């Protein structure tokens, strides 16, 4: 059992240290607040090298708060459809695309100056950076209202390194702990993730392992192929350590297919441990027979660059597509806020 520790007061508390948590932390710090981010995972987060498309809001945020001068996104100028092995313009649109880990380490560096393989030197320093802290391996176990009319909040937090719990007093708590949010489950227990009827088969392939034709077809475009009840999309993302050099990038592959709820037990069973995952089968844990069956279907359904890429994926992973939308995002008279995927999760179309 966790051992108890003393109650201590502290700064504004953000529970969850991924995109939403870091963006909140950066903005609050710039306003002069002391900010503590509590993240139950490691500092060196594992991402599966998933792609991330930055929308207008993210770009505006970065234009204001990004303290690095180097680029970390790959730009596409259009979305195209592959039909009969020929590309057709779908629509022209600029998209700045990066990978999950590249974006995470960029935000993390801007928050507290964290040094990583993605950012070997600290960002341009801001005067308030010493006001913030990012505490990894800290898991929220409970949140309670304490005091009378002039009440506060008390967080029970487990240090997963030492197995010691501590009670932290807080005036404001921001729940940025993702779609399986502990805070949302406590305050809005009826809001749960719902399976929407399809899964994404995902993976990446190093750019230098692909044919010249495939690289040229997909270099500056997001490419889609559509079928009845399923579709695929591919686009370039940064490679190892966020590299954007040609030849070092990765081709990101997603194949959305309709699957019955009954079939998920077999699809989501871990090939190493036998555990049935609810949301993601991590890279390296997809069952070999499940992936082999997927590749047999690919040889029938896919062709051209899509078939080439899927056949070269060495470490696939599977993501169940879910959605929800909380009816409420503010609790405890405005002292507990849900943000990002903690408050809503929208299915990709």
Secondary structure, DSSP 8 states (H G I E B T S, - for coil): --B---EEE-SEEEE--SHHHHHHHHHHHHTT--EEEEESS-SS---TT-EEEE-HHHHHHHHHH----S---EEEEEEEEEETTEEEEEEEEEEEEEEHHHHHHHHHHHHH----SS-SS--S--TTGGGEEEEETEEEEEEEEESSSS-EEEEEEEETTTTEEEEEEES-EEE---TT-HHHHHH-TT---EEEEEEEEEEEEEGGGS-HHHHHHHSSEEEEEEETTEEEEEEEE--GGG--STTT-EEEEEEEEE--GGGHHHHTBBTTT--B-SSEE-TT-B-HHHHHHHHHHHHHH--HHHHHHHHH-SS-EEEEEEEEE-S--EEGGGTEEE-GGGTEE----
